[in-house]
């Protein structure tokens, strides 16, 4: 190696694609990288010797940052930067003390531009909310009209109206599933806590099974603790609803079973329905572009897939013999909470 460590570190600093600054002990800039110059529009001469206020467009946040650094601790968080031309850029900043031979020699800070991602998230959030609102309102109006018509007709016509009402209810349910999925994907630091899976199953599953379906529950009498959050019951419900909705057997049955190991809990939901065609199985969890066209309940199962991934687990499907489907939801097993 021909370069010294100092030269390597200096090269890394200047080649970093994110705006980065170095200050002395009094928070005056002593160096900036090329990315910082391009991002802010300032020249190096304009920045040297000044405090990095342009990277923190909020005096309270800047004071919090300085106080944290002065106490010898790193600081990180969301903030807004301002360019030379007055542009406000939302992003994430990280700053930390520079220590050499146990002596403070200055501070370093890096800024990550998240404005485009923030705009996309805000746009999706607004569109999602408006779309759900419109679907819910229109579906309720249509449902009210059909309910009125239902009492005025009989025979085949009444059956058709009832079928249409069922579709309206399904549409509303999927709008709620879309809301749950959107809330799940928005989470960044939601804490997972021990949840009793058995209680969730016993309070959720029986409410979803209609009078023609036989439910077999095989869960431990004692609590089984897994890492999850409040969306757990919605995830369990989605799998059970899927088993009920698509089971056209003359005597439909659903089996729910829980197995545990020291590290893992497996929730199995199986049914004796027609099963799923092999060429459609890969589209079940909404991970392919046209999955919604391949399987009517794809949105709910996509929600389950994303939820289990969030929990650090997984969901899988396999065919049941001679007919039917088996879904396995794997969770992280944890000790009983104190």
PELIN-V94952 format. One record per backbone hydrogen bond with DSSP energy under -0.5 kcal/mol. NH is the residue of the N-H (numbers start at 0). CO is the residue of the C=O. E is the energy in kcal/mol with one decimal. If there is no record, write none. Layout:
NH_CO_E, NH_CO_E
This chain:
7_3_-2.0, 8_4_-2.7, 9_5_-2.2, 10_6_-2.1, 11_7_-2.4, 12_8_-2.4, 13_9_-2.2, 14_10_-1.9, 15_11_-1.2, 20_108_-2.5, 21_30_-2.6, 22_106_-3.1, 23_27_-2.2, 26_23_-1.8, 28_49_-2.6, 29_21_-3.2, 30_21_-1.7, 32_19_-1.8, 33_13_-0.5, 35_32_-0.6, 36_32_-1.5, 37_33_-2.4, 38_34_-2.1, 39_35_-2.5, 40_36_-2.2, 46_42_-1.2, 46_43_-0.5, 47_43_-2.5, 48_28_-3.0, 49_46_-2.1, 52_50_-1.8, 54_51_-1.3, 55_52_-1.6, 56_79_-3.7, 57_55_-1.4, 61_57_-2.5, 62_58_-2.5, 63_59_-2.2, 64_60_-2.4, 65_61_-2.7, 66_62_-2.7, 67_63_-2.1, 68_64_-2.5, 69_65_-2.8, 70_66_-1.2, 71_68_-2.1, 72_67_-2.2, 74_94_-2.3, 76_92_-2.2, 78_90_-2.3, 80_88_-3.0, 81_53_-3.4, 82_86_-2.0, 83_39_-3.3, 85_82_-1.8, 88_80_-2.8, 88_86_-0.5, 90_78_-2.5, 91_111_-2.2, 92_76_-3.0, 93_109_-2.0, 94_74_-3.3, 95_107_-2.2, 97_105_-3.1, 98_96_-0.6, 99_102_-2.9, 102_99_-1.2, 104_97_-2.8, 105_97_-0.9, 106_22_-1.6, 107_95_-2.4, 108_20_-2.4, 109_93_-2.4, 110_18_-2.6, 111_91_-2.6, 112_110_-0.5, 113_89_-1.9, 113_111_-0.5, 114_89_-0.8, 117_113_-2.6, 118_114_-2.5, 119_115_-2.2, 120_116_-2.6, 121_117_-2.7, 122_118_-2.4, 123_119_-2.6, 124_120_-2.3, 125_121_-2.3, 126_122_-2.6, 127_123_-2.8, 128_124_-2.3, 129_125_-2.8, 130_126_-2.7, 131_127_-2.4, 132_128_-2.3, 133_129_-2.6, 134_130_-2.7, 135_131_-2.7, 136_132_-2.4, 137_133_-2.7, 138_134_-2.7, 139_135_-2.1, 140_136_-2.0, 141_137_-2.6, 142_138_-2.8, 143_139_-2.2, 144_140_-2.2, 145_141_-2.6, 146_142_-2.2, 147_143_-1.6, 148_144_-2.3, 149_145_-2.5, 150_146_-0.9, 151_148_-1.8, 152_148_-0.6, 152_149_-0.8, 156_153_-0.9, 157_153_-0.5, 158_154_-1.8, 159_155_-2.2, 160_156_-2.1, 161_157_-2.5, 162_158_-2.1, 163_159_-2.1, 164_160_-2.4, 165_161_-2.0, 166_162_-1.8, 167_163_-1.9, 168_164_-2.3, 169_165_-2.1, 170_166_-2.4, 171_167_-2.4, 172_168_-2.2, 173_169_-2.2, 174_170_-1.7, 175_171_-1.8, 176_172_-2.1, 177_173_-2.5, 178_174_-1.7, 179_175_-2.5, 180_176_-2.6, 181_177_-2.4, 182_178_-2.5, 183_179_-2.2, 184_180_-2.6, 185_181_-1.2, 186_182_-0.7, 186_183_-1.0, 192_227_-2.6, 194_225_-2.7, 196_194_-0.9, 196_223_-2.8, 199_195_-1.5, 200_196_-2.4, 201_197_-2.6, 202_198_-1.7, 203_199_-1.2, 204_200_-2.3, 206_203_-0.6, 207_203_-0.5, 207_204_-1.8, 208_204_-0.6, 208_205_-0.6, 212_209_-1.4, 213_251_-2.5, 214_212_-0.5, 215_213_-0.5, 215_253_-3.1, 216_214_-0.6, 217_215_-0.5, 217_255_-2.8, 224_222_-0.5, 225_194_-2.5, 226_331_-1.4, 227_192_-2.2, 227_225_-0.6, 231_228_-1.7, 232_229_-0.5, 234_230_-1.9, 235_231_-2.4, 236_232_-2.3, 237_233_-1.9, 238_234_-1.4, 239_235_-2.1, 240_236_-3.1, 241_237_-1.8, 242_238_-1.8, 243_239_-2.2, 244_240_-3.0, 245_241_-1.7, 246_243_-1.1, 247_245_-0.9, 251_248_-0.8, 253_213_-2.5, 254_269_-2.7, 255_215_-2.9, 256_267_-2.4, 257_217_-1.7, 258_265_-2.3, 260_263_-2.9, 264_330_-2.1, 265_258_-2.9, 266_264_-0.6, 266_328_-3.0, 267_256_-3.1, 267_265_-0.6, 268_326_-2.7, 269_254_-2.5, 270_324_-2.0, 271_252_-1.3, 273_245_-0.6, 279_276_-2.0, 280_276_-1.1, 281_277_-0.6, 282_279_-1.8, 283_280_-1.5, 285_282_-1.5, 290_287_-1.8, 292_289_-1.3, 293_289_-0.9, 294_290_-1.6, 297_294_-1.9, 300_296_-1.9, 301_297_-2.5, 302_298_-2.1, 303_299_-2.0, 304_300_-2.4, 305_301_-2.6, 306_302_-2.6, 307_303_-2.7, 308_304_-1.9, 309_305_-2.1, 310_306_-1.8, 311_307_-0.5, 311_308_-1.0, 312_307_-3.4, 313_329_-1.5, 315_327_-2.1, 317_325_-2.1, 319_323_-2.0, 324_270_-0.7, 325_317_-2.1, 326_268_-2.7, 327_315_-2.4, 328_266_-3.1, 328_326_-0.5, 329_313_-3.2, 329_327_-0.6, 330_264_-2.9, 330_328_-0.5, 332_262_-2.0, 333_224_-2.2
